[in-house]
Amino acid sequence: MSPDAVSVALRALGFVALLQSAGSAIFVCLFRRSLGASARAIRRLGIWSAALALPVLLGQLLLEAARMAGELGGVLDWTLQRLVLISPVGATCAARLLGLALIALGLATRGRRALLASGAGSLIAAASFALMGHTAVHPDRLLLAPVLVTHVLIAGFWLASIPALYLATRLDPGHQAGRLIEAFSRVAVWVVPLLALAGLLMACALVRQRAVFGQPYGWLLLGKALGFSALLGLAAANRWRFGPAAVLGAPRALRRSLLAEYLLLLGILAATATMTSLFSPQG
């Protein structure tokens, strides 16, 4: 198996685990007063996601040397490994490891300091995305960095909210789960358009030629846009149909819709991992 194929798989898994853990911390921070028995399960999911992300990130870091060498045996080339460690890849990994540690610590404890720790960890994890990649070498990187960080934070929040809401409909009393669904809907109606706007701004900044849409990067970008459109459709159905039905005691349709949303988000993250690992918006 080629180092690139393994790298894409690890990057996709790393995206999911990292965003799930950061998003869980954000979800708990925003809706802790609306959570009942599900709070423990949501916190645990965030902690386990952070625990999964740690070895995946270390695996990605080690694999960068193999990608430089063009073969998996490059993992054992310590000269290349030293080059990786002092590169933006090494700085990115260090920031993410710190962020994950703070998230896990915050979710494992209670109180104001725990909330601050998990919030800081989420911000550090999101900010790490601005340390490498296409936006990091862009002439307008100082303007794109906050847009990218916002995009990552909202994506993590959305990803983590799906299993959190699912758990709430399973573990919390109907009236309490209903309050949580309504509270989430009030937040989502503002952050989802912001996610779309951030993504559009970055796409406009990175893609300067229409010819890109005839290349793999452009195809994946269009696939992400189609997937996001489908997500908006499901989100609208949840907001106006399935969510109110769940509040009234019929959560089954909402659970099915949440599962479909999660699978779509996994597909979008897999496309993102492929784009950022193998292709460039410059062709």
C-alpha positions in Angstrom: 0.0 0.0 0.0 1.3 3.4 -0.9 2.1 6.0 1.8 -0.3 8.4 0.3 -3.3 6.0 0.6 -2.5 5.3 4.2 -2.0 9.0 4.9 -5.4 9.9 3.4 -7.1 7.2 5.6 -5.3 8.4 8.7 -6.1 12.0 7.9 -9.8 11.3 7.5 -10.0 9.4 10.7 -8.0 12.1 12.4 -10.4 14.8 11.2 -13.4 12.9 12.6 -11.8 12.1 16.0 -10.4 15.6 16.4 -13.5 17.4 15.4 -15.7 15.1 17.4 -13.7 15.7 20.6 -13.5 19.5 20.1 -17.2 19.7 19.1 -18.3 17.7 22.1 -16.5 20.2 24.4 -18.3 23.1 22.6 -21.7 21.2 22.8 -21.3 20.6 26.6 -20.3 24.2 27.2 -23.3 25.6 25.3 -26.0 23.2 26.5 -24.8 21.8 29.8 -27.8 23.2 31.6 -30.2 21.4 29.2 -28.5 18.0 29.6 -29.7 15.2 31.8 -28.4 11.6 31.9 -27.0 12.1 28.5 -24.3 14.5 29.8 -22.1 11.7 31.0 -22.3 9.8 27.7 -21.6 12.9 25.6 -18.6 13.8 27.8 -17.4 10.2 27.5 -17.7 10.3 23.7 -15.6 13.4 23.6 -12.9 11.9 25.8 -12.8 8.7 23.8 -12.7 10.7 20.5 -9.7 12.6 21.9 -8.0 9.3 22.9 -8.5 7.9 19.4 -7.2 11.1 17.8 -3.9 10.9 19.7 -2.4 7.8 18.1 -3.9 8.7 14.8 -2.1 12.0 14.8 1.2 10.4 15.8 0.7 7.9 13.0 0.2 10.8 10.6 3.3 12.5 11.8 5.4 9.3 11.4 4.0 8.7 7.9 5.1 12.1 6.6 8.6 10.8 6.3 7.3 7.8 4.3 5.5 10.2 1.9 8.7 12.2 1.5 10.6 8.9 0.7 7.9 7.6 -1.5 7.7 4.3 0.4 6.5 3.0 3.8 10.1 2.2 4.7 10.7 5.9 5.0 9.1 5.8 8.4 12.5 4.4 9.7 14.5 7.2 8.1 15.4 9.3 11.2 16.9 12.1 9.0 13.5 12.6 7.3 11.7 12.3 10.6 13.8 15.2 12.1 12.9 17.3 9.0 9.2 16.5 9.6 9.4 17.5 13.3 10.8 21.0 12.5 8.3 21.5 9.7 4.8 23.0 9.9 3.6 19.4 10.1 5.4 19.0 13.4 4.0 22.3 14.8 0.5 21.4 13.7 0.7 18.0 15.4 2.1 19.5 18.6 -0.8 22.0 18.8 -3.4 19.3 18.2 -1.9 17.1 20.9 -2.0 20.0 23.3 -5.6 20.9 22.3 -6.7 17.3 22.7 -5.1 17.0 26.2 -7.0 20.1 27.3 -10.3 18.9 25.9 -10.0 15.5 27.6 -9.0 17.1 30.9 -11.9 19.5 30.7 -14.5 16.9 29.8 -13.3 14.6 32.5 -13.9 17.1 35.2 -16.5 19.7 36.3 -16.5 23.3 37.0 -15.5 26.6 35.5 -11.9 25.7 35.1 -12.9 22.5 33.2 -15.0 24.5 30.8 -12.2 27.0 30.2 -9.7 24.1 29.6 -12.0 22.3 27.2 -12.8 25.6 25.4 -9.2 26.5 25.1 -8.4 23.0 23.8 -11.0 23.3 21.2 -9.7 26.7 20.0 -6.1 25.4 19.9 -7.2 22.3 17.9 -9.1 24.5 15.4 -6.2 27.0 15.2 -3.8 24.2 14.3 -5.5 23.9 10.9 -4.1 27.4 10.0 -0.5 26.3 10.6 -0.3 24.2 7.4 -2.1 23.5 4.2 -3.2 25.7 1.3 -4.4 28.6 3.4 -1.0 28.7 5.3 0.9 29.5 2.1 -1.7 31.8 0.6 -0.8 35.5 0.2 -3.9 36.5 2.2 -3.2 33.9 4.9 -3.7 36.4 7.8 -7.2 37.1 6.5 -8.0 33.4 5.7 -6.8 32.0 9.1 -9.7 33.3 11.2 -12.1 32.2 8.5 -10.6 28.7 8.5 -10.6 28.5 12.3 -14.3 29.6 12.4 -15.1 27.0 9.7 -13.4 24.2 11.7 -15.0 25.1 15.0 -18.5 25.1 13.5 -17.9 21.9 11.6 -16.7 20.2 14.8 -19.7 21.5 16.7 -22.1 20.2 14.0 -20.4 16.8 13.8 -20.5 16.3 17.6 -24.0 17.6 18.0 -25.4 14.8 15.9 -24.5 11.9 18.3 -25.1 14.2 21.3 -28.7 14.8 20.2 -29.1 11.1 19.4 -27.9 10.2 22.9 -30.2 12.8 24.4 -33.3 11.3 22.7 -32.2 7.9 24.1 -31.2 8.7 27.6 -33.0 11.9 28.7 -36.7 12.2 29.5 -38.8 13.4 26.6 -39.4 16.9 27.9 -35.7 17.4 28.7 -34.6 16.1 25.3 -37.2 18.4 23.7 -35.7 21.5 25.4 -32.3 20.5 24.2 -33.5 20.1 20.6 -35.1 23.5 20.7 -32.0 25.1 22.2 -29.8 23.5 19.6 -32.1 24.7 16.8 -31.9 28.3 18.0 -28.1 28.1 17.8 -27.9 26.1 14.5 -30.0 28.6 12.6 -27.2 31.1 13.0 -24.0 29.0 12.8 -24.9 26.8 9.8 -25.1 29.8 7.4 -21.8 31.1 8.9 -20.2 27.7 8.1 -21.4 28.0 4.5 -20.1 31.6 4.2 -16.7 30.6 5.6 -16.4 27.7 3.2 -17.4 29.9 0.3 -14.9 32.6 1.2 -12.1 30.1 1.3 -13.1 28.5 -1.9 -13.2 31.8 -3.7 -9.7 32.7 -2.3 -8.1 29.4 -3.1 -9.7 28.6 -6.5 -8.7 31.4 -8.9 -9.3 29.5 -12.2 -12.3 27.7 -13.5 -10.1 25.1 -15.0 -9.6 23.7 -11.5 -13.2 22.3 -11.7 -12.0 20.0 -14.5 -9.4 18.5 -12.1 -9.6 16.2 -9.1 -9.5 19.1 -6.6 -12.4 20.8 -8.3 -14.4 17.5 -8.5 -14.0 16.9 -4.8 -14.9 20.5 -4.0 -18.1 20.2 -6.0 -18.8 16.9 -4.3 -18.4 18.6 -0.9 -20.8 21.4 -2.0 -23.4 18.8 -3.1 -23.0 17.0 0.2 -23.4 20.2 2.1 -26.6 21.0 0.2 -28.0 17.6 1.2 -27.0 18.4 4.8 -28.9 21.7 4.7 -31.9 19.8 3.5 -31.7 17.3 6.4 -31.1 20.1 8.8 -34.2 22.0 7.6 -36.3 18.8 7.9 -35.0 18.3 11.5 -35.7 22.0 12.3 -39.3 22.1 11.0 -40.5 18.5 11.0 -38.5 15.8 12.8 -37.4 18.0 15.7 -40.9 19.1 16.7 -42.1 15.5 16.4 -39.3 14.4 18.8 -40.4 17.2 21.2 -43.9 15.7 21.1 -42.5 12.2 21.9 -41.8 10.7 18.5 -38.0 10.8 18.1 -37.5 7.9 15.7 -37.6 9.9 12.5 -35.2 12.4 14.0 -32.8 9.6 14.9 -32.8 8.3 11.3 -32.2 11.8 10.0 -29.3 12.4 12.4 -27.7 9.1 11.2 -28.0 10.3 7.6 -26.5 13.6 8.6 -23.6 12.0 10.3 -22.8 9.7 7.3 -22.9 12.7 5.0 -20.5 14.6 7.2 -18.1 11.6 7.3 -18.2 11.6 3.5 -17.4 15.4 3.4 -14.5 14.9 5.8 -13.2 12.0 3.7 -13.3 14.3 0.6 -11.5 17.0 2.6 -8.8 14.6 3.6 -8.2 13.5 0.0 -8.2 17.1 -1.2 -5.7 18.4 1.3 -3.4 15.3 1.1 -3.2 14.7 -2.7 -4.3 17.7 -4.7 -3.9 21.5 -4.9 -6.3 24.2 -6.0 -3.6 25.5 -8.3 -3.7 22.2 -10.2 
